[in-house]
Amino acid sequence: MFGIRTPNRAVYKSSYWKIIDPIDRAHVLLVAEGVKPMAYTNFTNLGSIQEYLINELHIIITEARGRTVWLSPKRNSLHFPVRVYTIAKSPKIFTQLQVLWSTRGKKRYQDFEGRLLGYPVCCRKEYSNPTYRKKFSPWILLNFRKPFTFMLEYIIRLMDGESIPSEYNYLMPSQTPCSISCKKSLKLLDRWKRILQKYDHEALASLQEYNQHCKEKKYKAIAQALKKKGVTTKHFKKGFIFTK
């Protein structure tokens, strides 16, 4: 456990807690329970209850998230939301955050950030150095604006009529597993699910609804559209040569 002090769990039933967006509650709760070292929230303005949460849950909250923009010659650089709260469990993590914010290089920053967010090393590596070009047909990749391995493997399973592990209903909005079969991600998500199930059913349900809407529904639509074009899963294979 990352935690140092046990949170006052009566908070999870309080009226103050209900002010917080359920998905933000999932983030805060997992940090408070010590199963996630750090999290970001941006759906709720925590200002009015910030001190209450800090004192009762024994967490650190700061209205900051590193850099506001990645310097780039392009106009459409990556911008973070206007207000983002960073939640951490211990002063040690907060010290590491300050190191994170001074880290040079986008890939190093992403890897360090992913570690503090509790994501497996295999997933961090795939995020920073994607391998999908080595795994899938260049022709199939042309059908996607921003492809990545997890999404492509998810769609392949849908097209083949195979089941998707239920644990992926509980992914955090910023979380991207390295593979549909990533054992470390499945184990982590199952742990998070059990904690949320124990203390905040509404937060768990909102996380499930979010993933079903933003991932499952979207990927099913893509799979159906590809099938209508006559695309099959064999077209995804590296080395496949498209012929009319």
N, C-alpha and C positions, 0 to 999 in steps of 0.2 A: 504494500500500500504506500502511496506517495504521501498520505496524510500525516499530520503531526497531532492534531487535536480532533476529537470526535465532534461533529457538528450537532447543534441543537435541532433535532429532527422534528420538533414541534413546528418549526418554521414552515415545513412542507405542507402543513394543514392550515396555515394562517392566511388571513385576508391579504396581507402584504405579498405573499407568495403568488396569489392568484392575479396580482397586477401584472406579473411578468408573462410575456408570451410563452406558451408551452414549450416551444423548441428552444428558446433561451433558457427555460427552466431545466431542460434536459442537460444543457451544457453546464450550468451552474451546479446542479445536483451532483453530476459525475465528478466534478472537481472537488466539491465539498466532501464527498464520500471517499476521496483519495484514490479513485480508479482512473482518473484522467489528470495529468499534471497541470494542464493549462487548457483554456478554451477562449473563444471569442463569442461575443453576443452583439447583435446589432438590430434586433427587431424591437427592443424595448429600451426606453430611456430609464436607466436605473438610478438616476441622480437622486430622486426623492427617498429611495430606500437603500442607497448604497451603504451607509454607515450601519444600518440595521443588519444587512446581510454580512458585512465584514465582521461585526461583533458576534453574531449568533452562529454563523457557519464557519467562522475562523478561516476566512479566505482573504485574498488580496484582490481588490478591484481598482483598475486604473483606466481612465478614458483615453486610451492610446493604443495604437497598433503600428509600431515601427514607422516605416516610410509611407508617405501619402501617395507617392508616384514613383514608378521606375523610370529613371532618366532615359530618354530614347529620342532619336531624331524624328520619330514618327509622332504625329499629333495624337493618335489614339493609344497613348501609353496606358498602363494598367493603373486605374484609380480605385482606391478602397472607399467604402461607404463613409459618409460624413462623420457619423458617430459610431465608433466601435469600442466596446468595453473589453478589456483583457482581464480574464479571471485566472488567478493562480492560487495554489494551495499553500505554498510556503515562501518565506523570504528567499530561500535558495533558488527557487524557480524564478522569482522576480529578478534576482541578480543575473540569472542566465538569460532572462529576457533582455536585459540591458546589453548583454554581449550580443544577442541576436540582432538587436537594432543597429549595432555598429558593424555587423558582418558585411564584408565586401563580396560582391559576386552574387548574382541571382540564384544560381544553383546551390551554392553553399548556404545561402539564406533560406531557401526552400527546404533543404534537408534539415537544417537546425530547427526551423519552425515546425516541421513535421514531427521531429523527435519530441519537442515540447508539447505538441498536441496529442502525443501518445500513439502515433501511427507506426506500424511495423517498418523495420528498415528496408525490407524488400519492396514495400509500397512507396517509400520515399525515393528509393533508387529509380523505380520505374517512372515516377512522376518527374524527377529531375532529368533523367536520361531515358526517354521512352523507347521501347523496342518494337513497337507495332510494325514499323517498316520492314523489320527483319522477319516478321511472323506472317504477314498478310500480303495478298496480291496487290500490286500497285493499282491495278484496274479497280478493285473493290474500294480502295482508299479514296478514289476520285468521287465516290458517292457520299463522302462525309466531309463536312466543313472542318471539324476539329476531332479527328478520330483518336481513340486511345484504347489500349488493350482490353481493359475491363468492359467497356461499352461494346466492343466488337465481339468479344466472347459471350457477353450477355445476349446479344442479338442472334448469334449463331445458335445458342440454346433455344431461344424462342422459335426460331425457324425450324429447328429439328424436333420441336414439341417436347423438349426436355424441361425439367423443373429448375427453378431458380432457388438457391438456398434462402430460406425465410429470414435468415440473419441480415440479409441485405435490405430488409425493410427498415433497418435501424441505423443506417449510415448517417453520419453527420453531413450537413450540407457541403462542407469543404473537403469531405473525405473521398479519396479515389483508391480503391484496392488495386494491387498490381495485376490481379487475375481473378476471374470468377471462382476459381478453386483455391484461393489463398487461405491456407489453414490458419495462419496467424490472424488474419482479418476476421475470419469466422469465429475464432475463439474469443477475440477481443469484443466483437459485436454481441456475442452471446452473454458475455459478462456484463456489458453495459445494459443489455436488455433486462437481465435479472435484477439489477440494481434499480432501474427505473420502474420495473414491474412491482417491486417491493414498496417504493416510496411515492411514485407519482404516475398513476395510470394514464392521466390525461396527457402528460408530456410524452409518454411512450406512444400513445395513440396518434398524437400530432406528428411525431417523427415518422411513424409508419405511413400516415396519410401523405406527408411531404414526399417520401420516397416513391410511393405508388403513383403520385401525380407527376413528379419531376423526372423520374427514371423509368419505372415500369410502364406507365402509359405512353411515354415518349418512345421508348425502345420498341414497344409492341407496334406502334404506328409505323416506325421505320421498317421493322421486319415485314409487316404486311405490304408496305409500298415496294420493297425489294422483291417480294414474291410476285407481285403484280407485273413487275418488269421481267419476270422469268429468271430472276437470280436465285441460285440455290447455295447451300453452304460450301459446296465444292469450289465455288468462285472465290471464296475467301482465302483459299490455300495459297501459300507462297509458291510461286512458280507457275500458277495457273495462267494460261495464255488465252486471252479472249479472242474468239474468231466469230465472224458473222455467219 
